Amino acid sequence: MARFILGHRLRALGERHGAVEAVLYRLDRAFFGTLLWLIRRLPVDTASRLGARIGAALGPRFRKGRALDDNLRLALPDRSEDERKRIARQAWGNAGAVFAEYAHLDEIAFGENGARIAVEVLGDIRTFRDPAHPAVFVTAHQANWEVTAAAIARQGVPLAVVYSPPTNPLLDELLNRWRTRIGCELLARDESMRPMLQALRNGTSVGIVMDRRVDSGKDVALFGHPKSTTLVPARLALRHGFDLVPIRVERLQDARFRVSFHPPVAVPGGGDEIARAIGMTESLHALFEQWIREHPGDWFPSKRLWPKSAYAVRRGRVRNNDAAPTPPANPSPPRELTDG
């Protein structure tokens, strides 16, 4: 989320002066708090449809619209320009629906005896048989990724979710007030490693949305382009013997979803821990690619995913056969997984 929404033109001033920043934070908090309060008064499907219409209408006007368009060009080069524009509008509409659905997360999760979330378990997942044996659940930013926590909770599995907090701490508090109604623990991404390890040791599973670029990660191909990707989920599974479980979320209609738990990712044989973690992450990326190609409008890639050189090739700034080489992977392990 942008640093300031209502006061984005005063961003530089706010960054220099704490008092201005505090006022802008409060303005954003008041605006979104009022908006979610009003949305809560609407029936859940009406709220979802309204959010989708507003998102589809306004989203392409935002600065992030270019990043989304560029990502779709790289991910779906076989689609025509008109098709990608249609997919981009769908993606922005889905993002608008996700925001509106924050105000109804508890209803989506537990209302109508859980009928709004159809759950499919497609493989033998040990933690569903024995919740005391935790798992690492991973998903992508598709449909409403927030409902995965509700689907896990319905299996009787305690869960801690890693999330990316907005810059504005007041907005963070506001959104988390709605998230916690699902019944999971929340771990802010930048400070999540120790709490996540502690949660797993205590028998609590963890959930991670992992289709974003992570600058401290390793290069793992996504749609044929190297993406700096976190290996933390795979390394946690390898090091501690947890299942690494991919989850797919599909929007069926309005605020109704299907959540599919896929079989745990197989552990490759041979190689050191890093090589095996990369192999497991490649398997996850292959699933993400399949899901995204089937329902591209459900995906919301609003930030740069790949090296800048890949986008330069697509924009014609360099010849395709002169693309910059893939940067070497960082030979040192991620700091968050080093012992000590």
Secondary structure, DSSP 8 states (H G I E B T S, - for coil): --S-STTGGGHHHHHH-HHHHHHHHHHHHHHHHHHHHHHHTS-HHHHHHHHHHHHHHHGGGSTHHHHHHHHHHHH-TTS-HHHHHHHHHHHHHHHHHHHHHHTTHHHHHHGGGGTTEEEEE-S--HHHH-TTS-EEEEE-SBS-TTHHHHHHHTTT--EEEEE---SSHHHHHHHHHHHGGG--EEEEGGG-HHHHHHHHHTT-EEEEE--S--TTSEEEEETTEEEEE--HHHHHHHHHT-EEEEEEEEEEETTEEEEEE-------SSS-HHHHHHHHHHHHHHHHHHHHHHSGGGB---S--S-HHHHHHHTTSS-GGG--------SS--GGGS--
